[in-house]
């Protein structure tokens, strides 16, 4: 089948650093043989999208179409796509792009790919001659596309094949909840399942009860960890963490982090996951670790942040500090695993999201910033 020619669709475009998301017509370039055309059904709104829109993280250029938690239906499969089981009409999740050629990718730790920044933020996954981006404005002006291999804040997207995860087990009723499995939930759960690998009698403390942190809480409970602590400054989020399985809740507006953890566990916590990116928490978190404890940094701190560590205590206590990107996961493996846990009732992602019509993106962002909603998800049903 011939590759589809240029297509008009609607997408959210960020014209410049700090400019708002504007829903407008864009033109998608001809689908290349190693690409997949996907009609979006739902798109998760991630904090990273907002940070990039505001200029806090790198992007190849503006204007740009962001979005990196898409779930949709395949409209066309390029002739050279490696997965020959992928067919028109399949339900797919769209996750991050990785090179598939480095040591980390070969080992299944695609989130540790050394080319993550280049291939997900700066460049596209396209190869050979032709336009660097598959997106342009009607007047021909280029628009940065294939953000995370996809740019899923769009009704239709030309997606890099490595970003496409087929989910044949997904049920139609699942779709409004699934999109964040591609990044936010994958990141939190992957940090627990792939990096920390706690056992039943370990203590796991999670800082930040947003989507990533709550996914870490749910993953720890799903593998049988008996003692999980949720930490936040918003009581309503801590209450939600309790519903999802956290055994203790700690509000650091009321008690210091180190003090609060040591009050619960005199010897300290075995594992601490930071999903906040708040640099001032890192020092107290290190001090609150048990002997041979591990602090996993998942949230991205400001570029100027500095980690203050008592070097002697760090060495004598054999503590470990790890940075984790995308849960050090292979989406092709972890996403089906998380979907299976959801179907078993062990990963109840339906409790932490709210669906908005895609045209209500501004309201979704405001609700995310204010803490009214943990995970906004956009539905593209009304966009033609």
N, C-alpha and C positions, 0 to 999 in steps of 0.2 A: 504494500500500500504506500502510495506517495506521501511524503511528509506534508502536513498541513501548511498552507501558505499563511501570510500575515493575517492576524485576527484582531479585531477590536474587542476590548473588554473594559470593565471598570475596576479601578484599583485605588488604594490610598497612596497618594504621592506626597512626600515631604520635599518641598521645593528647595530648602536651604537649611543650614544649621539653626535649630530653634524654631523653624517654621511649623505650623500645625499640619496634621494629617488632613489632606483634602481628597475627597472621593471624586475622581474624574476619569475621563476616557483615556486609555492608553492603547498602544498598538504592540501586539506580541509578534516577534519575528518568527520566521519559519522554524518549525521544530527540527532540531538536528537529529541525526540517526541515533545518538547516544542519550537522547532526552525523552521525557514523558510529558504529555500535555494532560493537566489535571484540572477538573472543575471543582472548585472549593465548595465544600458544604459548611465547614466550620473552621475558624481560626482562633487559636488561643492567643490572648494578648499577654506578652511577657514583659517583665520590667526592663529587659534588655532592649526591646523595641523602643521604649520611651527614652531610655538613656541615650541610645544612638540618635533618635530624633532630636534630642536636646544637645547633641554634640559631645556627649561625655565618653563616647567610645568611637573608635575609628570606623570610617566607611569609605568605600572607593571614591565616591563622588556624590554630590547632590545635583539635581533631584534624585530621589531614590524611592523605591518601593520596599518596605520592610516586611516583617512577618516571618516567623520561623516555626510555627506550631500548626501546621495545616492537616486537615483530614478531608478527603474528597474522593471523587470517582475518576478513574482513568478514562480519558477521551481518545487518546492516541498513544501508542507505544512505538518509539523509534526503532528502525530496522536493526540497529546494532546493539540494542539494549541486551545486556548479558543474561538477565533473568527471563528466559523464554516462557516461563509460566505466567508472566504478567500479561494480562489481557485487557482490552477495552471493557469497561464496566466494573472492573475490580475496585474494591474499596482499599484505599491506601492512606497511610500516615506519612507525613513529610517531616523528616528529622534533619539533623545537621549533615554537612558534607565533609568527607574526609578523603585523603589522597588515595587510600587503598594500596599504597606502594611502600610505605615506611615500615620500620620494625614494629612500631606500636600498632598500626593497622593490621599487620599480618598476625599479631598476637591477640587480636580482638579487642584491643584497648583504643578504639578509634577516637575516643574523646581526648586521648593524649597525643594525637597526631601533631607533629611539629608545624604543620602547615595550616592549623586551624584558623588563625587570624587572617592569613592570606586568602584562603579559599572560602571563608564564610563572611568576611567583612569587606576585604579590599578588592578582590577580583571575583570573577565568575568561574564556573566550572567548565566553560566552553573551550573547545579546542579548535585548532586550525584556523583558516581564513574566515573573514566575515565579521560582523559586529561583535564587540566585546560583551554587550548586554543584549538579552532578548527583548528588552522593553524600550519603547520610545514614545514620545508625545505625538499627537496627530500631525504636528508641523515638522516632524522628523528629528526633533531635539532628543538626544540620548537621555535615558533614565537608568540609573544604576539598578540592576536586577540580579536575580538569583542570590539574594541575601540568604545565607545558610543554604545555598543551593536551590532556593525555592521562591522567596518573596511572596509569601502566602497571604498577605493583606490585599488580595486580588480575587476577583471572581474566577478567573482562569490563570493558570501559571504554567510556564515552561520550566520544567524541573530537571535538575541533574539526576541521572539514574541512581547514583549512590545515595541520594536523599530519600528515595522512595522505599517504603516498607509495606509490603503487602500484608493485609490482616484479614485473611479469610474467615477467622473465627469471630470477627466483629458482627454484631447484630444491629439491625437498623436502629433499635432503641438505644444502642450504645453511643451512637455518633455524637450527640450533643456533649458528651463528657470526655471523648477520647483525645482531642487535639493536643492537650498539654502532655500526654505521654511522650510526645516527640522531643520535648526539651525539659520543661520545668519538673515534671514528675520523674522523668528518666534521670535527671541530674540528682535529685534528692535520694531516690531509691537506689540508683547505681552507686552512690557514695557508700551506702550501707552494705549493699549486696556484693559489690565488686571490690571495694577498697578496704573497708573496715572488717567485714565478715564477722560480726559479733556472735558469740555463743549465748546460750540461754541465761547464764548467770552473770553476764557482763552488764555494766551500767552504761547506757547510751544517753547523752544529753544533746539536745538539738536547740541551737540558738536561732530564733526567728521562725514564727509560725505562719509564714507565707506559704505559697504553693510548694516551693522546694523543701522547706523545713517540714511541712506536714507530710510530704511524700516520704521523707526520711523516717519520720515517726511511724507511719503506716508500714514501711518496709521492715523496720526493726521488729514491730509486733508480728508481722506476717511470718518472720522466720523464728518466732518463739522467744524473743528477748523479753524477760519478765519485768525489767526495770528501765523505763524510758521517761526522760524528763523533758518537758516542753518549756522553753524560755521565751518570753516576749515582754512587751510593756503594755499590751492591750489585753484586758481581761477577757473580752469576748473571743479573741483568738485562742487564748489559753483554754477556755471552756470547750472550744471546738477540738483542740488537741486532746482534751480528756475524752471526748466522745469517740475520737479516732484511736484511742488506746494508750495515751500517755498516762503513766501511773502517778507522776508528780508534775505540778505546774509551778513555775517560778517567775514572778513579775519583778524584773530588775529595776523598776521604778520604786519598788518597796524594799528591796534588799540587794546588796551587792552580789555580783555574779559569783565570785570566789567564795564569799561567805555563805551564800545560799546553797551552793553545791556541797561545800564542806559540812554544812549543817545536816544535809541529807546523807552524805557519805564521808565519814571522817578521813578515810584513806584516799578520797578523790574519785573522780569518774574515770572509767576505762576509756571511753570514747566521747569526744565532743565534736559535733558537726556545727560549723558556723555557716549559716545561710543568710547572714545579715550584711556582710561586707563592712560592718562597723569596726574600724581598726582599734578603737579604744577597748573593745571587748577581748582582743586577742591576748593581751598580757594576763589579765585575770583568768582567762580560760586556760592558759598554759599552767598557771599556778594551781588551778583547780583539778588538774589531771592527776590520776594515780600514778604510781611507779609503772613505767613502761606504757603509760597512756598515750593516746594519739589524738591530736587536734587536726581535723580535716577542714581546710578552708575552701568553701564552695562559693560564698558570696564574694563579689569583686569589690575590694576597697578602692577609695580614690587613689589616683596615680601618685599623689604626694604622701600617702600613708606610710608609716614606718612601724614595723613590728618590734616591740621592745620585749626582749627575753632575757631572763637571768641565766647567763650562759652556764655557770657552774651548776645551778639547779637542773638545767636542761640536760647536761651531760651526766651528772650523777644519778639522776632519776631515769635515765634511758628513755626519755620521752621522745615522741616522734611528731613532726609537723609535716603534713602533706597538703599540697594543692591539688584540687580535683576539678577537672573540666568535663562537663557532660557525663559525670559519673564513671569516667574511664570505661565507657560502655561501647558495645557494638549494637546499634539500634535494631539491626536485623534479628538479634537474639533477645535483647532485654525487653523490647516493646511487646512481643508476643508473650513473654514470661509475665509481665505486669498485667497484660490483658487477661491472662489466665487467672492471676490472683484476684483481679477485679470480679471475674465471673464466680470465683469461689467465695466472694464476700470478704476477702482478706485485704483488699486494697480499695476501700470505698470512695473512689474519686468523685462519685456523684454527689457527695456531701459538701464539697469544697468549691464548687464553681457556680457561676450564674451565666445564663445565656442572654445575649443582647442581639437585636437586629443589627446587621453590619452597619447600617446607616447611623447607629447610635454610638459610634466609636468614642466620641468625646465624652459622653456620659459614662461609658465603661472605664475610661481612663480616670475620670474624676472619682468614681467609686473605688477604683483600685488604690489611688493615692490616699483617699480618706480612710481606707480600711473597711469600708462597707462590704466589699466583696474580696475574697481571697484570690479567686481566679476568674477573670472575665473571659468569656468565649463568645465570639461573633458568629451569627448565623447569616449565611449569604442567600437565604431563600428568596428574599424580596428584591434582590439586585438582579436586574436583567442585562 
